[in-house]
Amino acid sequence: MIERIVGYSIRNKFICPSIKNLIAKQTLINMKKLLIASCLFLTITSCEHEINSGVPETVTSSFKKKYPHASDIKWEGIHNHYQAKFTIDGQKKEVIFSPNGTVLISKSIAPNLIK
């Protein structure tokens, strides 16, 4: 009898409606979080692919050999050449590669001293 008042019966596996609603809401929240995380992951990976998709493998492999510790790498196509803007050892650099991976121009960008 007490089991019926509380709303849970071991024999019938009956859960009171308020607990049932709470479980359903929590499940829905978890599903939304999973969906948002999946969308975010796919967006980030597809953007990374789009940035590097126009750069030939010979150019990217040459870049990785010359600057293995580079970060914040951004590629840009300039006519038949490829420009990489990146940071290495706290210093910003720009390098222009030919389509076969040869470095044509390499320069360091001075930090802006005027505030």
C-alpha positions in Angstrom: 0.0 0.0 0.0 2.8 2.4 0.9 4.4 1.6 -2.4 1.4 2.9 -4.3 1.3 6.2 -2.4 5.0 6.9 -3.1 4.3 6.1 -6.8 6.7 3.2 -7.3 5.9 -0.4 -7.4 8.5 -3.1 -7.8 6.0 -5.5 -9.3 4.4 -3.2 -11.8 7.5 -1.0 -12.4 5.3 2.0 -12.2 7.0 5.4 -11.8 5.0 8.5 -10.8 4.4 11.0 -13.7 6.5 13.8 -12.2 9.6 11.5 -12.0 8.9 10.2 -15.5 8.7 13.8 -16.8 11.9 14.7 -15.0 13.7 11.7 -16.6 12.3 12.6 -20.1 13.5 16.3 -19.7 16.9 15.2 -18.6 17.2 12.8 -21.5 16.1 15.6 -23.9 18.7 18.0 -22.5 21.5 15.4 -22.9 20.4 14.7 -26.5 20.5 18.4 -27.2 24.0 18.7 -25.7 25.2 15.8 -27.8 23.7 17.3 -31.0 25.3 20.7 -30.3 28.7 19.1 -29.6 28.5 17.0 -32.8 27.6 20.1 -34.9 30.4 22.1 -33.4 32.9 19.3 -34.1 31.8 18.9 -37.7 31.9 22.7 -38.3 35.4 23.0 -36.9 36.7 20.1 -38.9 35.1 21.2 -42.1 36.4 24.7 -41.8 39.9 23.4 -41.3 39.5 21.3 -44.4 38.3 24.3 -46.5 41.3 26.4 -45.4 43.8 23.9 -46.5 41.9 22.3 -49.4 43.3 24.5 -52.1 47.0 24.1 -51.0 48.9 21.2 -52.7 50.4 18.5 -50.5 53.9 19.3 -51.7 53.5 22.9 -50.3 52.0 21.8 -46.9 54.7 19.1 -46.4 57.5 21.5 -47.3 56.0 24.0 -44.8 55.8 21.3 -42.0 59.4 20.3 -42.6 60.7 23.9 -42.4 58.4 25.1 -39.6 57.3 22.1 -37.5 56.4 24.2 -34.4 54.3 26.8 -36.3 50.8 27.7 -34.9 47.9 29.8 -36.0 48.6 28.9 -39.7 46.5 30.6 -42.3 46.8 29.8 -46.0 46.1 32.2 -48.9 46.4 31.6 -52.6 48.2 34.4 -54.5 48.1 33.9 -58.3 50.1 30.6 -58.7 51.7 30.8 -55.3 50.6 30.1 -51.7 51.2 32.3 -48.7 51.3 31.0 -45.2 50.8 33.4 -42.3 51.7 31.9 -38.9 53.3 32.3 -35.5 56.5 30.6 -34.4 58.3 31.2 -31.1 56.0 34.1 -30.4 56.9 35.9 -33.7 54.5 36.3 -36.6 55.9 35.3 -40.0 54.8 35.2 -43.7 56.2 32.7 -46.2 55.3 32.5 -49.9 55.7 29.1 -51.6 55.8 28.1 -55.2 53.4 25.2 -56.3 56.3 22.7 -56.0 57.0 23.7 -52.3 60.0 26.0 -52.8 60.2 29.0 -50.5 60.2 32.2 -52.6 59.8 34.9 -49.9 60.1 34.6 -46.1 59.6 37.6 -43.8 59.0 38.4 -40.2 56.3 40.8 -39.2 57.3 43.3 -36.6 54.8 43.7 -33.8 52.8 46.9 -33.8 54.6 49.3 -31.3 52.0 52.0 -31.5 49.0 51.6 -29.2 
